[in-house]
Amino acid sequence: MSSAKRPPRTTVVYLSRGDVARRLGLSEDTIKSYDRRGYMPPADAKIGRVYGWLPESIDEWQRNRPGRGARTDLGR
């Protein structure tokens, strides 16, 4: 038996659309609509047909996305 120790495993947690909705205080339908329209950030993982986002990806997106009613067609 080898005396070398394995490094500890790290668990990566991904958020589902429902998790993202709860994290942001939005409905799951709103998140689905954002995703269909291309407003969501790219998923960090895809397993089959299921997409997942890292919490930090969603937090960064939330900090930088336009607010409700913001005009996105105007230059800054």
Backbone as JSON Lines, residues from 0, in Angstrom:
{"i":0,"aa":"M","n":[0.84,-1.17,0.0],"ca":[0.0,0.0,0.0],"c":[0.88,1.23,0.0]}
{"i":1,"aa":"S","n":[0.53,2.21,-0.77],"ca":[1.3,3.45,-0.88],"c":[1.07,4.33,0.34]}
{"i":2,"aa":"S","n":[2.13,5.0,0.76],"ca":[1.98,5.9,1.92],"c":[1.61,7.31,1.48]}
{"i":3,"aa":"A","n":[1.55,7.55,0.16],"ca":[1.18,8.89,-0.33],"c":[-0.3,9.14,-0.04]}
{"i":4,"aa":"K","n":[-0.57,10.33,0.44],"ca":[-1.96,10.69,0.73],"c":[-2.57,11.4,-0.47]}
{"i":5,"aa":"R","n":[-3.82,11.12,-0.68],"ca":[-4.55,11.8,-1.74],"c":[-4.97,13.18,-1.25]}
{"i":6,"aa":"P","n":[-4.98,14.15,-2.15],"ca":[-5.49,15.46,-1.74],"c":[-6.98,15.37,-1.44]}
{"i":7,"aa":"P","n":[-7.48,16.19,-0.55],"ca":[-8.91,16.12,-0.24],"c":[-9.74,16.5,-1.47]}
{"i":8,"aa":"R","n":[-10.88,15.86,-1.61],"ca":[-11.78,16.16,-2.73],"c":[-12.53,17.45,-2.43]}
{"i":9,"aa":"T","n":[-12.74,18.22,-3.46],"ca":[-13.53,19.44,-3.32],"c":[-14.86,19.22,-4.01]}
{"i":10,"aa":"T","n":[-15.89,19.65,-3.38],"ca":[-17.23,19.53,-3.96],"c":[-17.59,20.86,-4.6]}
{"i":11,"aa":"V","n":[-17.98,20.8,-5.85],"ca":[-18.42,21.99,-6.56],"c":[-19.94,21.99,-6.57]}
{"i":12,"aa":"V","n":[-20.53,23.09,-6.14],"ca":[-21.98,23.2,-6.08],"c":[-22.44,24.11,-7.22]}
{"i":13,"aa":"Y","n":[-23.35,23.59,-8.03],"ca":[-23.93,24.35,-9.12],"c":[-25.38,24.67,-8.78]}
{"i":14,"aa":"L","n":[-25.84,25.81,-9.24],"ca":[-27.22,26.23,-9.01],"c":[-28.07,25.87,-10.22]}
{"i":15,"aa":"S","n":[-29.24,25.32,-9.98],"ca":[-30.21,25.07,-11.04],"c":[-30.97,26.37,-11.31]}
{"i":16,"aa":"R","n":[-31.85,26.36,-12.31],"ca":[-32.67,27.55,-12.56],"c":[-33.51,27.89,-11.33]}
{"i":17,"aa":"G","n":[-34.04,26.87,-10.68],"ca":[-34.83,27.11,-9.46],"c":[-33.99,27.71,-8.35]}
{"i":18,"aa":"D","n":[-32.76,27.21,-8.2],"ca":[-31.85,27.76,-7.19],"c":[-31.53,29.22,-7.49]}
{"i":19,"aa":"V","n":[-31.29,29.51,-8.78],"ca":[-30.98,30.89,-9.19],"c":[-32.18,31.79,-8.87]}
{"i":20,"aa":"A","n":[-33.38,31.32,-9.17],"ca":[-34.59,32.11,-8.9],"c":[-34.7,32.42,-7.41]}
{"i":21,"aa":"R","n":[-34.53,31.43,-6.57],"ca":[-34.62,31.65,-5.12],"c":[-33.52,32.59,-4.64]}
{"i":22,"aa":"R","n":[-32.32,32.43,-5.16],"ca":[-31.19,33.28,-4.76],"c":[-31.45,34.75,-5.08]}
{"i":23,"aa":"L","n":[-32.13,35.0,-6.22],"ca":[-32.36,36.37,-6.67],"c":[-33.73,36.92,-6.28]}
{"i":24,"aa":"G","n":[-34.57,36.06,-5.69],"ca":[-35.9,36.51,-5.31],"c":[-36.82,36.7,-6.51]}
{"i":25,"aa":"L","n":[-36.61,35.9,-7.55],"ca":[-37.42,35.95,-8.77],"c":[-38.15,34.63,-8.93]}
{"i":26,"aa":"S","n":[-39.13,34.61,-9.82],"ca":[-39.83,33.36,-10.07],"c":[-38.98,32.49,-11.0]}
{"i":27,"aa":"E","n":[-39.23,31.21,-10.94],"ca":[-38.52,30.29,-11.84],"c":[-38.9,30.57,-13.29]}
{"i":28,"aa":"D","n":[-40.15,30.97,-13.53],"ca":[-40.58,31.31,-14.89],"c":[-39.78,32.5,-15.43]}
{"i":29,"aa":"T","n":[-39.47,33.48,-14.57],"ca":[-38.68,34.63,-14.99],"c":[-37.29,34.18,-15.4]}
{"i":30,"aa":"I","n":[-36.69,33.3,-14.61],"ca":[-35.35,32.81,-14.94],"c":[-35.39,32.01,-16.24]}
{"i":31,"aa":"K","n":[-36.41,31.19,-16.43],"ca":[-36.54,30.44,-17.68],"c":[-36.67,31.4,-18.87]}
{"i":32,"aa":"S","n":[-37.45,32.47,-18.69],"ca":[-37.61,33.47,-19.75],"c":[-36.29,34.16,-20.04]}
{"i":33,"aa":"Y","n":[-35.55,34.55,-19.0],"ca":[-34.24,35.17,-19.19],"c":[-33.32,34.23,-19.97]}
{"i":34,"aa":"D","n":[-33.36,32.96,-19.61],"ca":[-32.5,31.97,-20.26],"c":[-32.86,31.83,-21.74]}
{"i":35,"aa":"R","n":[-34.16,31.71,-22.04],"ca":[-34.61,31.59,-23.43],"c":[-34.22,32.81,-24.27]}
{"i":36,"aa":"R","n":[-34.26,33.98,-23.65],"ca":[-33.95,35.22,-24.36],"c":[-32.45,35.52,-24.43]}
{"i":37,"aa":"G","n":[-31.66,34.69,-23.76],"ca":[-30.22,34.89,-23.79],"c":[-29.71,35.91,-22.79]}
{"i":38,"aa":"Y","n":[-30.53,36.23,-21.77],"ca":[-30.14,37.22,-20.76],"c":[-29.28,36.61,-19.66]}
{"i":39,"aa":"M","n":[-29.35,35.31,-19.49],"ca":[-28.59,34.64,-18.43],"c":[-27.12,34.53,-18.83]}
{"i":40,"aa":"P","n":[-26.23,34.48,-17.85],"ca":[-24.83,34.23,-18.2],"c":[-24.69,32.8,-18.71]}
{"i":41,"aa":"P","n":[-23.62,32.51,-19.43],"ca":[-23.42,31.13,-19.88],"c":[-23.34,30.18,-18.69]}
{"i":42,"aa":"A","n":[-23.91,29.01,-18.85],"ca":[-23.86,28.02,-17.77],"c":[-22.41,27.59,-17.53]}
{"i":43,"aa":"D","n":[-22.1,27.31,-16.28],"ca":[-20.76,26.83,-15.93],"c":[-20.63,25.33,-16.11]}
{"i":44,"aa":"A","n":[-21.78,24.64,-16.18],"ca":[-21.76,23.19,-16.35],"c":[-23.03,22.76,-17.08]}
{"i":45,"aa":"K","n":[-22.92,21.68,-17.82],"ca":[-24.08,21.09,-18.47],"c":[-23.94,19.58,-18.36]}
{"i":46,"aa":"I","n":[-24.95,18.97,-17.79],"ca":[-24.98,17.52,-17.67],"c":[-26.27,17.07,-18.35]}
{"i":47,"aa":"G","n":[-26.13,16.47,-19.5],"ca":[-27.31,16.12,-20.3],"c":[-27.99,17.39,-20.75]}
{"i":48,"aa":"R","n":[-29.25,17.54,-20.36],"ca":[-29.99,18.76,-20.7],"c":[-30.09,19.72,-19.52]}
{"i":49,"aa":"V","n":[-29.39,19.43,-18.45],"ca":[-29.46,20.24,-17.23],"c":[-28.27,21.18,-17.17]}
{"i":50,"aa":"Y","n":[-28.56,22.46,-16.97],"ca":[-27.53,23.48,-16.87],"c":[-27.33,23.88,-15.42]}
{"i":51,"aa":"G","n":[-26.11,24.29,-15.1],"ca":[-25.81,24.72,-13.74],"c":[-24.88,25.92,-13.75]}
{"i":52,"aa":"W","n":[-25.07,26.79,-12.78],"ca":[-24.26,27.99,-12.64],"c":[-23.6,27.99,-11.27]}
{"i":53,"aa":"L","n":[-22.36,28.45,-11.22],"ca":[-21.69,28.63,-9.95],"c":[-22.31,29.83,-9.24]}
{"i":54,"aa":"P","n":[-22.44,29.77,-7.92],"ca":[-23.02,30.9,-7.19],"c":[-22.31,32.22,-7.49]}
{"i":55,"aa":"E","n":[-20.99,32.18,-7.61],"ca":[-20.25,33.42,-7.87],"c":[-20.54,33.96,-9.28]}
{"i":56,"aa":"S","n":[-20.82,33.09,-10.23],"ca":[-21.19,33.54,-11.58],"c":[-22.52,34.3,-11.55]}
{"i":57,"aa":"I","n":[-23.48,33.77,-10.8],"ca":[-24.79,34.41,-10.69],"c":[-24.68,35.72,-9.93]}
{"i":58,"aa":"D","n":[-23.89,35.74,-8.86],"ca":[-23.72,36.97,-8.07],"c":[-23.08,38.07,-8.92]}
{"i":59,"aa":"E","n":[-22.08,37.72,-9.72],"ca":[-21.43,38.7,-10.59],"c":[-22.4,39.21,-11.65]}
{"i":60,"aa":"W","n":[-23.16,38.3,-12.25],"ca":[-24.15,38.68,-13.24],"c":[-25.19,39.61,-12.62]}
{"i":61,"aa":"Q","n":[-25.65,39.29,-11.44],"ca":[-26.67,40.1,-10.75],"c":[-26.14,41.52,-10.47]}
{"i":62,"aa":"R","n":[-24.89,41.62,-10.07],"ca":[-24.3,42.93,-9.79],"c":[-24.2,43.8,-11.04]}
{"i":63,"aa":"N","n":[-24.04,43.18,-12.2],"ca":[-23.76,43.93,-13.42],"c":[-24.9,44.0,-14.43]}
{"i":64,"aa":"R","n":[-26.0,43.34,-14.15],"ca":[-27.09,43.35,-15.13],"c":[-27.89,44.64,-15.0]}
{"i":65,"aa":"P","n":[-28.51,45.1,-16.11],"ca":[-29.31,46.32,-16.04],"c":[-30.49,46.15,-15.09]}
{"i":66,"aa":"G","n":[-30.88,47.21,-14.46],"ca":[-32.03,47.17,-13.55],"c":[-33.34,47.12,-14.3]}
{"i":67,"aa":"R","n":[-34.41,47.0,-13.56],"ca":[-35.75,46.94,-14.14],"c":[-36.02,48.21,-14.94]}
{"i":68,"aa":"G","n":[-36.41,48.04,-16.19],"ca":[-36.76,49.17,-17.03],"c":[-35.55,49.93,-17.6]}
{"i":69,"aa":"A","n":[-34.37,49.44,-17.37],"ca":[-33.18,50.14,-17.87],"c":[-33.12,50.04,-19.39]}
{"i":70,"aa":"R","n":[-32.74,51.12,-20.02],"ca":[-32.59,51.12,-21.48],"c":[-31.24,50.53,-21.82]}
{"i":71,"aa":"T","n":[-31.25,49.41,-22.49],"ca":[-30.0,48.74,-22.86],"c":[-29.57,49.13,-24.28]}
{"i":72,"aa":"D","n":[-30.4,49.9,-24.98],"ca":[-30.08,50.28,-26.35],"c":[-29.32,51.6,-26.42]}
{"i":73,"aa":"L","n":[-29.1,52.25,-25.29],"ca":[-28.4,53.53,-25.28],"c":[-26.96,53.33,-24.87]}
{"i":74,"aa":"G","n":[-26.05,54.02,-25.52],"ca":[-24.63,53.96,-25.13],"c":[-24.43,54.76,-23.86]}
{"i":75,"aa":"R","n":[-23.4,54.42,-23.14],"ca":[-23.14,55.14,-21.88],"c":[-22.25,56.31,-22.09]}
